[in-house]
Amino acid sequence: MIIQLLLSACLIIASPLYADELKPFTSDGCSAFPDGTLQQQSLWVNCCIRHDLAYWQGGTYEQREQADKALQSCVAQAGEDQIADVMLAGVRVGGSPYWPTPFRWGYGWSFGRGYKPLTTEERGLIQAQLKQLQLLLESLSQTLNQDLPQ
């Protein structure tokens, strides 16, 4: 019994030293919400993708509040103040890290992480994935530019 307790204590103490595996970044645009108006169907999708990037990373409660307010501000700057307020209400309720959804706060990490600051190792994993995304986007851009007729 004492050995089991000691092993359990060691695992609990050591667990913060090892970062969880970070899943690749994904975005579905504005999730269950339209990406824009009927006339401009992608009007605020860029706001949602930036919001998804913050949600993928996760972090503290305050960081989530900042991400949600940035989404609201971005959509409002697109000229849709009322939509921005509705979206803010939706993400505040539906984006909790305690819902087992693919769009919850911290969805890049295993379910159950909740609200906590990112460790140095976790930030390193995020930066590595962002660098890979940047390289992919640059490569795609070059390919598209080469394949387009002059």
PyMOL commands that set and color helices and strands:
alter all, ss='L'
color gray80, all
select helices_A, chain A and resi 2-17+45-57+61-77+81-94+120-147
alter helices_A, ss='H'
color red, helices_A
deselect
rebuild
show_as cartoon
